[in-house]
């Protein structure tokens, strides 16, 4: 069970990282307007915060599973 939790955590973090990279590319695109760039930066920050929460939550779950 512990391996599945670890795999799910890494898969989620991989998806968030690839989404963040694609959003950063969108910010760097010259065709992107100023308002669009502001929204993309906010979404990038949200992805980062979500990745931090997923990482912390996954670590806590792994610790609980190790105790049992």
Steps between C-alpha positions, in 0.01 A plus 500: 500500500786735579638464148164597349482815709853593398421430134181708514688787663776495239250473214305799632817703542611407147168617355519826695860558391420444133198730527715765665764477226237538229356804679844657528544449126165675451618798705814526287306495173498846337141447380374480859338822621566672831174385661560144383850507643366616836250215507768248399729621779218454752431149370873420521501613863194285566670197343805559718292524818303190403825309441622599847175377656510173306858440607427570868181296501668208327782507753255494790308210350822303448598558864162378622521190284848422633369505859234238426 
